């Protein structure tokens, strides 16, 4: 019997995502909420097993980042961050 380990799942399903299907899966995992679209749970399942189960639950536009000691996308991929460019583009306005 494999040892249970803590894992995290961050997900972005978009506006038309199958939230009920994912929420049902998370409920079976007895997952706990960790903020917007982040959950944690204990599992004996491998990364591949979780990825296979979630491939049946998530649609083609969904993104899921899984952390189980190492992190990585198990569905979808990285996109441009909303904060990209903020540190370079700030212009100081001088008062006259």
C-alpha positions as CSV (number, residue, x, y, z in Angstrom):
1,X,0.0,0.0,0.0
2,X,1.4,3.3,-1.1
3,X,1.8,6.2,1.4
4,X,-0.7,9.0,1.1
5,X,0.9,12.4,0.3
6,X,-0.5,15.9,0.2
7,X,-1.1,17.3,-3.3
8,X,-2.5,20.6,-4.6
9,X,-4.5,21.3,-7.7
10,X,-4.8,24.8,-9.3
11,X,-7.4,24.9,-12.0
12,X,-8.7,27.4,-14.6
13,X,-11.8,26.1,-16.3
14,X,-12.9,29.3,-18.0
15,X,-16.5,30.6,-18.2
16,X,-17.9,27.4,-19.8
17,X,-16.0,24.9,-17.8
18,X,-17.5,21.7,-16.4
19,X,-17.3,22.9,-12.8
20,X,-19.8,20.4,-11.4
21,X,-17.7,17.4,-12.8
22,X,-14.5,18.7,-11.3
23,X,-16.2,19.6,-8.0
24,X,-17.6,16.1,-7.8
25,X,-14.1,14.6,-8.4
26,X,-12.6,16.9,-5.7
27,X,-15.4,15.9,-3.3
28,X,-14.5,12.2,-3.8
29,X,-10.9,13.1,-3.0
30,X,-12.1,14.9,0.2
31,X,-10.3,18.0,-1.0
32,X,-10.1,21.2,1.0
33,X,-10.4,24.7,-0.5
34,X,-7.2,26.8,-0.6
35,X,-8.5,30.0,-2.2
36,X,-9.9,30.7,-5.6
37,X,-9.5,27.6,-7.9
38,X,-7.0,25.9,-5.6
39,X,-7.6,22.7,-3.7
40,X,-5.5,20.3,-1.5
41,X,-6.0,16.6,-0.8
42,X,-4.2,13.5,0.2
43,X,-3.8,10.6,-2.2
44,X,-2.0,7.4,-2.9
45,X,-2.5,8.0,-6.7
46,X,0.4,8.7,-9.0
47,X,0.6,11.9,-11.1
48,X,-0.3,9.8,-14.1
49,X,-3.4,8.3,-12.4
50,X,-4.6,11.8,-11.4
51,X,-4.0,13.1,-14.9
52,X,-5.9,10.2,-16.4
53,X,-8.9,10.8,-14.1
54,X,-8.9,14.5,-14.7
55,X,-8.7,14.1,-18.5
56,X,-12.2,12.6,-18.3
57,X,-13.5,15.5,-16.2
58,X,-11.9,18.6,-17.8
59,X,-12.8,19.9,-21.2
60,X,-10.3,20.9,-23.9
61,X,-10.0,24.5,-22.8
62,X,-9.3,23.8,-19.1
63,X,-5.9,24.2,-17.4
64,X,-4.8,22.3,-14.4
65,X,-1.5,22.6,-12.5
66,X,-0.8,19.7,-10.1
67,X,1.8,19.8,-7.3
68,X,2.8,16.6,-5.6
69,X,6.4,17.3,-4.5
70,X,7.0,18.7,-8.0
71,X,4.7,21.0,-10.0
72,X,3.6,20.9,-13.5
73,X,0.7,21.2,-15.8
74,X,-1.3,18.0,-16.3
75,X,-3.8,19.8,-18.6
76,X,-3.2,22.9,-20.7
77,X,-0.2,25.2,-20.2
78,X,1.1,28.5,-19.1
79,X,-0.2,31.8,-20.5
80,X,0.8,35.4,-20.2
81,X,0.6,36.6,-16.6
82,X,-1.8,39.5,-15.9
83,X,1.0,41.3,-14.1
84,X,3.5,41.0,-16.9
85,X,5.0,44.4,-17.8
86,X,4.0,46.3,-14.7
87,X,7.5,46.8,-13.4
88,X,8.8,48.2,-16.6
89,X,6.0,50.5,-17.8
90,X,5.5,52.7,-14.8
91,X,6.0,56.3,-15.8
92,X,6.7,58.9,-13.1
93,X,4.7,62.1,-13.6
94,X,6.5,65.3,-12.6
95,X,4.4,68.1,-11.1
96,X,4.9,71.5,-12.7
